[in-house]
Amino acid sequence: MSEPTFAHYLVIDFEATCCDRGTVPRHAMEIIEFGVVMTDADFRVVDEFQSFIRPVRHPQLTPFCTQLTSIRQQDVDAAPTFPECVAAFKTWLYRYSDFAFCSWGDYDHVQLQQDSDFHRIPNPISAPHVNVKRLFTERQGLKKKYGLAQAVALAGLPFSGTHHRGIDDARNIAALLPYIFGDTKVRA
């Protein structure tokens, strides 16, 4: 069964507040970076959107979060709030039509809805969501789901930028789109 094709593919990767000691519960995590890449139907990057976001529930980043994401406290302290970021994002996004919302797993889709609900604003993306991690596994005939860095390596591509930075992860997911929606095969 073939997946529907779109004029554009909206690739999103969020980074969020987190802790390895349980001080930031899953339901209280907040997006701290919007990393977004838009590709055309041939998977060429046509535009990007990136913004840090100032968290309000846990405004102080944990050392674990800073180490994992490389996002610094001063990055989020100087950033817009979630509603301000969403307003700018919507202005950027709705220059495009006929796109699928792609993310590596369901986390980003769920987190966006969680933050939208918390801030009592509409979810800015009404396009269909595609879990490209699942689709990559299916289209490549793999027995297990791979993390993003492992999938990039499996495709024989260099990992671009810093892993667990939203914009860099979105760029790397975009590089995998030919393996997900196209006919390109990994060298497994």
C-alpha positions as CSV (number, residue, x, y, z in Angstrom):
1,M,0.0,0.0,0.0
2,S,1.5,3.3,-1.0
3,E,1.3,6.4,1.2
4,P,-0.5,9.5,-0.2
5,T,1.8,12.1,-1.7
6,F,1.8,15.8,-0.6
7,A,3.0,19.0,-2.2
8,H,5.1,19.6,0.9
9,Y,6.4,17.7,4.0
10,L,6.5,19.5,7.3
11,V,9.2,17.9,9.4
12,I,9.1,18.8,13.1
13,D,11.3,18.0,16.0
14,F,10.7,19.5,19.4
15,E,13.0,19.6,22.4
16,A,11.3,19.9,25.7
17,T,12.1,20.4,29.4
18,C,13.3,17.1,30.9
19,C,15.0,15.6,33.9
20,D,16.6,12.2,34.6
21,R,15.6,12.5,38.3
22,G,11.8,12.7,37.9
23,T,11.5,16.4,38.8
24,V,9.9,17.2,35.4
25,P,7.0,14.8,35.0
26,R,6.1,13.8,31.5
27,H,2.7,15.6,31.6
28,A,4.5,18.8,32.7
29,M,7.2,18.8,30.0
30,E,7.2,21.9,27.8
31,I,8.6,22.5,24.4
32,I,11.7,24.6,24.5
33,E,12.7,24.5,20.9
34,F,10.7,24.4,17.6
35,G,12.8,22.8,14.9
36,V,11.0,22.8,11.6
37,V,11.9,22.0,8.0
38,M,9.6,22.2,5.0
39,T,10.4,20.2,1.9
40,D,8.8,20.0,-1.4
41,A,7.3,16.9,-3.0
42,D,10.8,15.8,-4.1
43,F,12.1,16.1,-0.5
44,R,14.2,19.2,-1.2
45,V,14.3,21.6,1.8
46,V,12.5,24.8,0.8
47,D,12.3,26.6,4.2
48,E,13.1,26.3,7.9
49,F,11.7,27.7,11.1
50,Q,13.5,27.6,14.4
51,S,12.7,29.2,17.7
52,F,13.5,28.6,21.4
53,I,10.6,28.9,23.8
54,R,10.6,30.2,27.4
55,P,9.1,27.5,29.6
56,V,6.7,28.6,32.4
57,R,6.1,25.5,34.5
58,H,9.8,24.6,34.9
59,P,11.6,27.8,33.8
60,Q,15.0,26.6,35.1
61,L,16.5,24.0,32.8
62,T,17.9,20.9,34.5
63,P,21.6,20.0,34.0
64,F,20.4,16.8,32.3
65,C,18.2,18.9,29.8
66,T,21.1,21.2,29.0
67,Q,23.5,18.4,28.5
68,L,21.1,16.4,26.4
69,T,20.0,19.2,24.1
70,S,22.8,21.7,24.3
71,I,20.1,24.4,24.8
72,R,21.4,26.9,27.4
73,Q,19.4,28.7,30.1
74,Q,20.1,32.0,28.4
75,D,18.6,30.6,25.1
76,V,15.2,30.0,26.7
77,D,15.3,33.1,29.1
78,A,15.5,35.4,26.0
79,A,12.9,33.4,24.0
80,P,9.3,34.1,23.3
81,T,6.5,32.3,25.2
82,F,4.8,29.3,23.6
83,P,1.8,31.4,22.4
84,E,4.1,34.0,20.9
85,C,6.2,31.3,19.1
86,V,3.0,29.6,17.8
87,A,1.8,32.9,16.4
88,A,5.0,33.4,14.5
89,F,5.0,29.8,13.4
90,K,1.5,30.0,12.0
91,T,2.4,33.0,10.0
92,W,5.4,31.1,8.6
93,L,3.5,27.8,8.1
94,Y,0.4,28.9,6.4
95,R,2.3,30.2,3.4
96,Y,2.2,26.5,2.5
97,S,-0.7,24.2,1.7
98,D,-1.1,20.5,1.1
99,F,1.4,19.2,3.6
100,A,1.8,16.3,5.9
101,F,3.0,16.8,9.5
102,C,6.0,14.4,9.9
103,S,7.8,13.5,13.1
104,W,10.1,10.7,14.2
105,G,7.6,8.9,16.4
106,D,4.4,10.3,18.0
107,Y,6.1,12.3,20.8
108,D,6.2,15.6,18.9
109,H,2.6,15.4,17.8
110,V,1.4,14.6,21.4
111,Q,3.7,17.3,23.0
112,L,2.4,20.0,20.6
113,Q,-1.2,19.1,21.6
114,Q,-0.2,19.0,25.3
115,D,1.4,22.5,25.2
116,S,-1.5,23.9,23.1
117,D,-4.0,22.6,25.7
118,F,-1.9,24.0,28.6
119,H,-1.8,27.4,27.1
120,R,-5.4,27.2,25.9
121,I,-4.7,27.9,22.3
122,P,-5.6,25.9,19.2
123,N,-3.1,23.4,17.9
124,P,-1.4,25.3,15.1
125,I,-1.2,22.2,12.8
126,S,-4.4,20.7,11.4
127,A,-2.6,18.6,8.7
128,P,-2.5,14.8,9.0
129,H,0.3,13.5,11.2
130,V,2.7,10.9,9.9
131,N,4.9,8.9,12.3
132,V,7.8,8.6,9.9
133,K,9.8,6.4,12.3
134,R,7.1,3.7,12.0
135,L,6.8,4.3,8.2
136,F,10.6,4.1,7.8
137,T,10.6,0.7,9.5
138,E,7.8,-0.6,7.4
139,R,9.0,0.8,4.0
140,Q,12.5,-0.5,4.6
141,G,11.3,-3.9,5.8
142,L,13.2,-3.6,9.1
143,K,12.5,-5.9,12.0
144,K,12.9,-3.1,14.6
145,K,12.4,0.6,14.9
146,Y,15.6,2.6,15.0
147,G,16.3,5.9,16.8
148,L,17.0,8.8,14.5
149,A,20.8,8.7,14.7
150,Q,20.8,5.0,14.0
151,A,18.4,5.4,11.0
152,V,20.6,8.1,9.5
153,A,23.6,5.8,9.9
154,L,21.7,2.9,8.4
155,A,20.9,5.0,5.4
156,G,24.6,5.7,5.0
157,L,24.1,9.4,5.6
158,P,26.3,11.6,7.9
159,F,24.4,13.0,10.9
160,S,24.2,16.7,10.4
161,G,24.6,19.0,13.4
162,T,23.9,18.1,17.1
163,H,21.6,15.2,18.0
164,H,18.7,16.4,20.3
165,R,18.7,19.9,18.9
166,G,15.3,20.4,17.3
167,I,16.4,22.1,14.1
168,D,19.3,19.6,13.5
169,D,17.1,16.6,14.1
170,A,14.4,18.0,11.8
171,R,17.1,18.4,9.1
172,N,18.2,14.8,9.6
173,I,14.6,13.5,9.4
174,A,14.1,15.5,6.2
175,A,17.2,13.8,4.8
176,L,15.5,10.4,5.4
177,L,12.3,11.3,3.6
178,P,13.4,9.6,0.3
179,Y,13.7,6.4,2.4
180,I,10.3,6.9,3.9
181,F,8.1,8.2,1.0
182,G,10.3,7.5,-2.0
183,D,12.0,4.3,-3.4
184,T,15.4,4.7,-1.8
185,K,16.6,1.7,0.2
186,V,19.0,1.5,3.1
187,R,22.1,-0.6,2.9
188,A,21.0,-3.1,5.7
